[in-house]
Amino acid sequence: MEQKNLPKHIAIIMDGNRRWARNKGLPVALGHKEGAKTLEKIVRYAKNIGIKYITVYAFSTENWKRSEEEVSTLMNLMMNYLESYSKRADSENIKVQILGNRQGLSDKMNDLIEKCMERTKDNTGITFNIALNYGGRDEILGAVKNIAEKIQNNEMKIEDITEQTISDNLYTKGQPDPDLLIRTSGEIRLSNFLPWQLVYSEFVFVDKNWPDFSEKDLDEAIEEYQKRNRKFGAK
């Protein structure tokens, strides 16, 4: 792995928690718990090797369609995770950001999010984005509404709208677009994850469920990225 050609920003679709549990005859909740352990390990390792941003797909706007029991389990797990992880993240110089529609979350969840983000806001080791109640189309729709409101209030003109204007109204404002997207469990699709930001990202699909994803797997994904010739549309 070439240290001089590391991706600045890695996005991950952490797929396969449920599949991992079912393959082992275990409760789905245990798969999500193991997935959370893997996530913490991978973020720590990414920071240590010099990655500056990592964005993970934790809960999509479509995940509300799952069973009430599983959604409740996921929300409780994430609340417990935020409450306990904020201390460890702070001690490890990790800045935590939550991306997504906060209006769809409980008051308790929003309170934990605020406390976690506030506690870690000055950390500089790595920015750890958790996409929670996130949908790519919903994000772009929100950006369009924000821009339209500014035009309506005479804060800007239609002809002033650029690609940068849209980027500046997304959850990832001020961050570089992901250089590399990793998706586990062998599925080959984006599932409404960062559609604007991933237009020139390199994709690596790993045929392994997320709880089994290791530091070595991350190294191999980065090595594959480093083999690619990124042209950004040029010949």
Helices and strands as residue ranges (DSSP letters): G 3-5, E 9-13, H 17-23, H 28-49, E 53-60, G 61-65, H 68-91, E 94-99, G 102-104, H 107-120, E 126-134, H 136-152, G 158-160, H 163-167, E 180-183, E 202-205, G 210-212, H 215-227
